[in-house]
Amino acid sequence: MIEMTFDVEDLSVSAKNGKDILNGVTFSLPDGGVHVIMGPNGSGKSTLALTLAGSPDFVVKSGKIEFDGIDLLSLGADERAKKGLFMAFQKQVEIPGVPLKDMIWEAYRVRWSGPGRPSIIDFRKKLSATASMLSFPETFLERGVNEGFSGGEGKKSEVLQMLMLQPKLAILDEVDSGLDVDSLRVVADAIKRFVEDGHSALIITHHFDLLNYIEPDVVYVMKGGKIVDEGDITLARIIEREGYSRWGGE
């Protein structure tokens, strides 16, 4: 088990135009395991994910985010990543001219800087094996990052990066969207393997499909920019049957 603490306390965030989005979000992730945040559209889930990752598109008005006792709000996105925080985005951005394999290698060598870092030959062998496990064509590794990828291919690309970089905590924003049944199973198996190796995953979604393959340790319900309930898989099953009506949602 990779020891980790992650605490969010009374986090309030607005867009740059001043519109309030998060209104006192508080939660803690126990070490290891799968943690899920569910909520209706517009509840602030993606804003929360981007804020945790260090996006400059939002303004933190109050609260704190601590990762292994370190104040993340004092760090930029790159420094958060170096500390072991990984973000898989809801919408992937194309970076033409930068081959995916080269981008992963640059992040990989920074992640394992210093003595004992695996060689580029070992890296390439691991990258090839990981891509094969995800049914991700090796030819896509030569393409520009996300260039010409379908939605599902973009999701697999980010899961591939997660498996290669082995962060302490992976924040996965709607990693299940755009996946067919077979790809969903492959991605779910990859996340389970990642967690079984002692890492933590925070999955943000409003669908139940992925949870048919991965049973979360904790489920949080988000509405109106804050966490309004928490429980186990039973809570997700209630949402699947009833939607968010009991919390005044859709």
N, C-alpha and C positions, 0 to 999 in steps of 0.2 A: 504493500500500500504506500502510495506517495502522499506524505503528510501535506495537508493544505487547509487553510482557513479562509473563508470568504464571507464578509459581512457587509450588508447594505443597510444603512440606518437613516430613516427619515429623509430620503432623497427626493428633492423637488427640482424639476427641470422644466425649462421653457424653450420654445423655438426662438430663433433670433429675432422674430417679429414681436416677441413678448408674450405669445400665447402659451399659457400654462399647459403642460402635458402630463408630467408626473407630479403627484401631489402627496408626498410623504411615503415613498415606498420603503418598506422594511422587511428584510428576510436574511436568513443565514443558510449557507450550504454546509451540511455536515460533510466530513471528509470522505471522499470517494462516492461512487454511485451515480445514479441518473436522477436528475431533478427537472421537473417540467413546469413551465408557466403557461397556462391556458387563459383565454379571454376572448371576448367578442372583438370584431374589427374596431379599431379606433380606441382601444383600451390603453394603449401606450406600450405594448409589448416590444415592438421594434425600436422605439425610442429608448426604452430601458436597455436593450441589448447594445445599441450603438453608443449610449452613454457609458456603459461599463467598459466598452472597448476603447473609448477615448475619442469619439467623433467630435470634430470641431463645429458641427452643425447645430449643436444644442448648448444651452447655457445652464450650468448647475447653479441653482439659487441657494440651496442649503442641503445639508446632510453630509454623509460620508460613505466612502467605499474603501474597505480595507481588504487587502489580499496578502495573506501570510504576515499580518501586522503592518503592512506598508500602506501608506495613504496613496491610493491610486489617483486621486484627484490632483496630486502634485506631479504626476507623470504624464507624458505624451503617449500617444497610441503605440509608438515603436518601443518605448521603454516598458510599457505594459506587456507587450508581446514577449520581450526578452525575459520578463519575470515568469513567463509560463502561461499567459492568457492568450487564447486563440478565439477568433471570431469567424464564423461562417455566415456570410451575408444572405439576406432574403433575396436580394437581386444582385447578381454578379456583374461586375464591370469588365468590359473588354479592354485589354492592353495590347494593341497590335504591335508587332515587332519585338515583343519580349516572350521568348519561348517559355511555356509552362515549366519545363524541366529546369531551365536556368533560374527562374524565379524561386522554385522550391529549393534548388541547390544553394542559392545565396542565403535564404532564410535558414537552411539546414546547417550551413557552416557557421553562421552566427550563433545559432542555438547551441551548438557543440564546439564553441571556440576553446582553444587551449589544448594541452596535452591529451592524447588519447582520442582525438576526434577521428571518426571513421574517414577513410580515404574516399576520393571521388569514385573510385572503382566499386567499393562496397556500397556507396550511395546509389549508384546506377543499378546495381543488382537488386537492392532493396526496393528502389522505385519501380523497377520492372515487375517484381513479384507482387508488390502492393497494387499496382495498376491491374495486373491480371486477376488478382483476388476480387477486385471491384468490377470486373468486366469492363474496364475502361481502356479503350484502344491505345496501344503505345504510340501510334501515329499522332494522337492528340497531344502527346507530351511535346511534340515538335512545333505545335501551333502556338500563336500568340495566346496569352492568357485569356481564356474564355472566348477566343475569337471563333465565331461560327458555331459555338456550342449550343445545343438545345438546353431547355431548362433543366432537364434531368442530368445531362452531361455536366452542366455547371455545378450542380449539387454534388455529383460524384467527384468532380475536380477538387472541391473544397474538403470533402471527406478524405480524399487522397492526401491533401496537404496536412490535415490533422493527424493522420496515421504516420506520416513521415516525420513530423515535428514533435509529436508526443508531448503536447503541453500538459501542464497540471490541470487546467480547466479549459474546456472547449464550450463556447457559447454558440449554439446552433439555431439560427433564426429561420424557422420554417424549412428545415432541411428536407422535409417530407413532401413539399409541394413540387409538382411537375414530374413526379416519379411514377412509372408504371408499377404494377404489382411485383414483377421480378426485381426491378431496381430497388423498390422499397425494402424488400427482404434482404437484398445485398447490403444496402446501407445500414439497416437495422443490425445485421450481423456484425458489421464493422464497428458500430458504436458499442455493441455489447462486448466485443473483443477489447476495445479501447478501455472500457470501464473495468473489465476483468483484470486488466494489466495494472490497475490501481489508480487510474485517472478519474476525473470527474467530468460530467457533461451536464450542461444546463440547456435544455431543449425548449424553445419557444414555439408554440403552435396553437392553432385553434381547431385542429383535426384530431380524430382519435386513431386514424389508420396506423400510424407508427407504433402506437401503444398496444396494438394487437401483437406486436413482435417484441417489444421492450416493456417490461413492467417497471415503472418508475418507483424510486424510493419515497419521493415526496412530490405531490402535485400542489401547485399554487394557483389560485384563481385571481386574475387581475381584472379590475373594472374601474373606470373613472380615474385612471392614473395611479392606482394603489393596489396593494395585495389585500383582498377582502376575505380570503378563506384559504385553508390549507388542509391537506389530508393525504391519503394514499391513492392507489389505483381506483378505489371505490368512487372517489370524487370525480375522476375522469369518466367513469361509466355513467354517473348521474348526468354529467354534461352531455354525453353522447345521446342519452335518452331524452333529456328535457331541455337541452340548450342552457342558457344562462338566466332563465326566468326567475329562479329563486334568489338571484342576486340583483334582480331588477334589470337584467340584460335582455338581449334578443332571444 
